[in-house]
Amino acid sequence: MADTPCMHCTRCQRAVAVEYQNSPAARRWWKLYFTVPLFLLPASPFLAADFAVCLPLMMAYMVGVGPVLAIVREQPTCAECGALILQAEQAAGSARSRAECVP
């Protein structure tokens, strides 16, 4: 496995390895979903000329935005206890010294 990031778990009270429901590679690839309109921009005169193509295409894209945002914004969880690791807690505890990461 790749180098797992370490974050401070408030439940375990130490630095632990975090895990995500989806792999980091999958989350990186899903970020490309938001660039689809950039590729369709040059074809916009053709798509706008025919609403029977443009409307279903835009509806399909907008339906997919919600699940993609859920994957991209996924919160990490503690590998040991399963607690959510919140970014606000990480920023507040950044001055604290952390021990080695427990995989």
Backbone bond lengths (Angstrom), bond angles and torsions (degrees), N, CA, C in turn:
res aa  C-N    CA-C-N  psi(-1)  N-CA   C-N-CA  omega(-1)  CA-C   N-CA-C  phi
1 M - - - 1.442 - - 1.518 108.10 -
2 A 1.298 115.38 153.48 1.455 120.84 179.30 1.520 110.12 -68.86
3 D 1.292 114.73 171.71 1.455 121.15 -179.80 1.529 109.48 -64.04
4 T 1.342 117.32 110.12 1.460 120.26 -177.45 1.516 109.85 -78.72
5 P 1.329 116.89 135.69 1.467 119.46 179.76 1.527 110.61 -71.21
6 C 1.318 114.94 149.16 1.458 120.62 178.71 1.521 109.12 -108.67
7 M 1.318 115.03 136.16 1.455 121.33 176.52 1.520 107.83 -138.72
8 H 1.317 115.51 163.10 1.463 120.38 -178.26 1.528 110.00 -86.08
9 C 1.323 116.71 124.57 1.462 122.34 177.22 1.523 108.34 -95.67
10 T 1.331 116.62 125.70 1.464 119.52 -178.95 1.521 110.99 -73.39
11 R 1.313 118.12 -27.54 1.468 119.85 179.00 1.527 111.35 -75.00
12 C 1.341 116.93 -43.16 1.470 120.95 179.59 1.527 112.26 -81.83
13 Q 1.340 117.57 -18.54 1.465 124.04 -179.41 1.524 112.61 61.17
14 R 1.341 116.61 39.47 1.465 120.92 175.90 1.525 109.19 -163.14
15 A 1.314 115.23 172.85 1.462 120.45 177.74 1.522 108.95 -79.09
16 V 1.299 116.15 127.67 1.460 121.33 -178.28 1.526 109.70 -132.28
17 A 1.311 115.10 163.17 1.468 120.15 174.18 1.523 108.34 -74.10
18 V 1.309 116.08 144.88 1.468 120.40 178.77 1.517 109.36 -109.62
19 E 1.324 114.78 155.37 1.457 119.75 177.08 1.525 109.04 -135.07
20 Y 1.304 114.83 155.07 1.452 122.95 179.46 1.521 108.50 -118.41
21 Q 1.323 116.35 157.57 1.458 119.99 177.77 1.529 109.91 -69.34
22 N 1.325 116.88 -37.59 1.465 122.12 178.56 1.526 109.08 -107.18
23 S 1.315 116.28 153.03 1.460 120.25 -178.42 1.528 110.40 -70.02
24 P 1.340 117.63 155.23 1.470 120.02 177.69 1.528 112.56 -60.85
25 A 1.315 117.15 -34.90 1.467 119.48 178.88 1.528 110.72 -66.02
26 A 1.311 117.08 -40.76 1.474 120.06 178.87 1.524 110.39 -65.41
27 R 1.324 117.99 -39.51 1.464 120.32 179.01 1.521 111.38 -66.49
28 R 1.336 117.60 -35.77 1.468 120.45 176.49 1.527 110.81 -65.79
29 W 1.338 117.46 -43.30 1.459 120.80 -179.15 1.518 111.24 -67.28
30 W 1.334 118.44 -35.97 1.461 119.92 179.97 1.524 111.57 -69.11
31 K 1.318 118.52 -22.18 1.467 120.38 175.61 1.527 111.34 -65.03
32 L 1.325 117.13 -24.67 1.462 120.97 177.88 1.524 111.92 -70.03
33 Y 1.313 117.62 -15.09 1.468 121.54 179.07 1.523 111.30 -58.90
34 F 1.319 116.19 -30.84 1.462 120.28 -177.80 1.528 112.56 -77.16
35 T 1.334 117.77 -8.75 1.465 121.01 177.40 1.528 112.21 -92.38
36 V 1.326 118.16 -4.10 1.466 121.17 -179.37 1.528 111.83 -56.69
37 P 1.344 120.31 -43.93 1.473 118.48 178.81 1.529 113.31 -61.16
38 L 1.319 117.98 -28.31 1.468 119.87 177.93 1.525 111.10 -65.66
39 F 1.338 116.45 -35.34 1.462 119.75 178.85 1.528 111.52 -75.85
40 L 1.332 116.94 -27.24 1.465 120.49 179.34 1.524 112.85 -86.31
41 L 1.321 117.37 -10.68 1.458 120.44 -178.14 1.530 113.67 -59.29
42 P 1.334 120.25 -44.72 1.468 119.02 177.98 1.529 112.62 -63.48
43 A 1.323 117.79 -25.80 1.468 120.99 -179.25 1.524 112.03 -90.20
44 S 1.326 117.74 5.14 1.465 120.09 -174.91 1.532 114.15 -60.80
45 P 1.344 122.04 -35.77 1.472 118.44 176.71 1.526 112.92 -62.00
46 F 1.318 116.45 -37.32 1.463 119.79 178.90 1.522 111.19 -72.54
47 L 1.340 116.40 -40.33 1.458 120.16 179.71 1.527 111.36 -69.01
48 A 1.321 117.54 -37.37 1.458 120.87 -179.26 1.527 111.59 -71.97
49 A 1.305 117.57 -24.65 1.459 120.32 -179.69 1.525 111.76 -70.66
50 D 1.312 117.06 -24.44 1.456 120.21 -177.48 1.525 108.89 -125.16
51 F 1.345 117.00 100.76 1.465 119.98 -177.40 1.525 111.22 -66.89
52 A 1.322 118.25 -21.22 1.467 120.64 179.61 1.524 111.35 -69.86
53 V 1.325 116.75 -18.24 1.465 120.82 176.12 1.524 110.09 -99.91
54 C 1.320 116.51 -44.86 1.463 121.59 -174.25 1.520 112.51 -66.62
55 L 1.307 117.64 -45.49 1.461 120.91 -176.39 1.528 112.42 -63.20
56 P 1.328 120.61 -50.67 1.468 119.34 177.23 1.528 112.93 -64.07
57 L 1.329 116.71 -33.03 1.455 119.94 179.13 1.526 110.85 -64.95
58 M 1.329 116.84 -45.54 1.462 120.59 178.89 1.524 111.53 -68.93
59 M 1.325 117.69 -35.97 1.463 120.16 177.60 1.523 110.86 -64.93
60 A 1.312 117.27 -42.12 1.468 120.74 178.98 1.529 110.64 -64.20
61 Y 1.327 116.44 -39.43 1.458 119.75 179.02 1.533 110.76 -66.07
62 M 1.325 117.62 -45.39 1.465 121.16 -177.28 1.526 112.16 -68.00
63 V 1.328 117.38 -32.27 1.469 119.93 176.14 1.526 110.07 -65.66
64 G 1.311 117.48 -33.12 1.457 121.31 -178.80 1.511 114.60 -80.00
65 V 1.321 119.22 -14.51 1.465 121.27 -176.62 1.528 111.21 -65.18
66 G 1.320 118.24 -40.65 1.466 121.42 -177.70 1.525 113.34 -60.46
67 P 1.331 118.85 -53.75 1.466 119.34 178.33 1.526 113.21 -62.66
68 V 1.327 116.93 -35.12 1.470 119.24 179.45 1.523 110.21 -67.25
69 L 1.332 118.05 -41.78 1.461 120.35 176.46 1.516 111.64 -61.88
70 A 1.322 117.86 -36.41 1.465 120.98 177.89 1.528 111.11 -63.91
71 I 1.323 116.97 -38.23 1.468 120.27 179.50 1.521 110.76 -72.60
72 V 1.323 117.43 -43.41 1.467 121.25 -176.81 1.523 111.44 -68.11
73 R 1.340 118.04 -38.89 1.468 122.13 -177.96 1.519 113.62 -90.91
74 E 1.290 118.17 16.67 1.459 122.92 -176.28 1.541 111.42 -58.79
75 Q 1.316 116.14 134.27 1.460 121.71 179.83 1.530 109.77 -85.35
76 P 1.325 118.55 139.92 1.461 120.37 176.65 1.523 111.01 -72.51
77 T 1.313 115.74 152.57 1.471 121.16 176.21 1.517 109.39 -122.31
78 C 1.315 115.90 154.87 1.466 122.15 178.67 1.524 108.63 -67.42
79 A 1.323 117.15 135.26 1.457 121.34 -179.44 1.528 111.64 -71.99
80 E 1.324 118.20 -20.80 1.461 120.72 -178.02 1.512 113.37 -92.54
81 C 1.341 116.80 -52.86 1.468 119.23 -173.55 1.522 113.41 -106.07
82 G 1.331 118.68 -14.04 1.454 121.47 178.36 1.522 114.97 84.71
83 A 1.325 118.31 8.32 1.470 121.18 179.86 1.528 110.36 -73.36
84 L 1.323 115.95 148.31 1.460 120.23 176.11 1.520 110.02 -69.23
85 I 1.319 116.48 138.61 1.460 122.25 176.44 1.526 106.04 -101.62
86 L 1.312 117.35 108.68 1.458 121.74 -176.52 1.524 110.48 -90.54
87 Q 1.329 116.03 141.51 1.459 121.14 -178.59 1.519 111.72 -66.96
88 A 1.334 118.28 -31.88 1.468 121.14 179.14 1.520 110.47 -63.40
89 E 1.318 117.21 -38.18 1.464 120.48 177.83 1.523 111.27 -69.48
90 Q 1.332 117.69 -33.05 1.455 120.92 179.14 1.522 111.02 -67.90
91 A 1.329 116.45 -40.51 1.461 120.36 -179.33 1.526 110.73 -67.88
92 A 1.338 117.56 -37.48 1.453 120.93 -178.98 1.528 111.71 -71.02
93 G 1.313 117.03 -31.16 1.462 120.22 -176.54 1.505 113.98 -101.86
94 S 1.324 118.52 19.41 1.464 120.54 -175.99 1.521 111.92 -69.72
95 A 1.327 118.45 -25.24 1.455 120.89 -179.15 1.533 111.39 -78.11
96 R 1.321 116.53 -18.43 1.465 121.22 -177.47 1.543 109.66 -70.81
97 S 1.311 116.05 141.74 1.473 119.04 178.11 1.517 107.94 -77.44
98 R 1.320 114.95 139.23 1.452 119.76 -177.25 1.508 110.72 -114.87
99 A 1.302 115.28 143.26 1.462 121.17 177.44 1.532 108.58 -79.72
100 E 1.300 115.81 179.47 1.458 120.30 177.41 1.519 110.31 -62.93
101 C 1.292 115.68 150.38 1.451 122.54 -178.76 1.531 109.82 -70.15
102 V 1.331 116.11 134.59 1.454 121.17 177.94 1.523 108.21 -97.59
103 P 1.334 118.66 111.11 1.471 119.93 -177.31 1.519 112.81 -72.51
